[in-house]
Amino acid sequence: MHISQWSKTDTKWYLGVSCRKCGTPILFALDHSQGEGEPAAPQGKLLLTCCIAECRDQADYSTATVTRFQKQPVVNQAVRSR
């Protein structure tokens, strides 16, 4: 299915924490404030798993600092040669 009117860039803001093992951001919720104000601390237990295949660390992030992240567009640097 080809849907040309949809944006190719995801410019939404997300809430996340840094993986305790490898430091990669773990995004866990959409930031409905769109990057404004202070992010709220999570309510209840926040058990997350790192999405990096080599890491896959699972931990309780209930007391971790919550940070905002905005996804950046993927830049394709592949050069086609003919």
N, C-alpha and C positions, 0 to 999 in steps of 0.2 A: 504494500500500500504506500503510495507516495502522497504526502500531505505537505505541500510547499508553503502553506501559510503559517505553519507552526515555527516558532523560533528555534533555531539550531543551538542557541546559547541559553543555558539555564542560569538566570540571574537572581534566583531566589536566595535568601539567607537561611542558614541552618544553624542549629545549636549543636555543639559537640564538645568533646574532651580529647586530650592527647593520650594516645596509648602509652601506658606506663612502661612497656617493654621496648617499643621501637620508635615512639614519638609521633606516629602517623595520626592525623585527625580521625576520630570516630564520630561521624555525624549520627545523631539519634532523633532529631525533631526539626520540623520546619519552624523558623523564627517568624512568628506572625507580626512582630513589630518591625520587620524589614530592616534590621540593623540599628534601630534607635533605642536609646536608654540602656539600662543594665540588664543582662540576661538573668532570669530568675533561677534560683537553685531548684534542682529537681525534687519533687515530692515523692517520698518513698524510696525503695531500693532501686538502684540503677545498675543493672548487670549488663555489661556490654562485651562484645567480642571484636577484636581487631579484624579488619577485612583483608589485610595483607596475608597472602597464602603462606609466606615463610614465617609469619609471626603467630597469628590466630590466638593471641593471648586473651584469656577470659578473666575479667576482674570486676569487682564492685567499685563503681565510680560515684557512689552516692555522695561522697564528700569532696569529690574532685572539682576543680575550677571549671565552670562552664564558659565556653568561648563561642563567639559567633564566627561563622565561616560563610563566604560567598563563593560558590563554585566559579572557577575561571574557565573560559572557553578553551577547548582542546585545540592546539595549534598543530596542524599536520605539516611536518617538515620533510616529508618524503619527496624526493625529486625524481621525476620520471625521466628516464633517458631513452632516446630512440635511436 
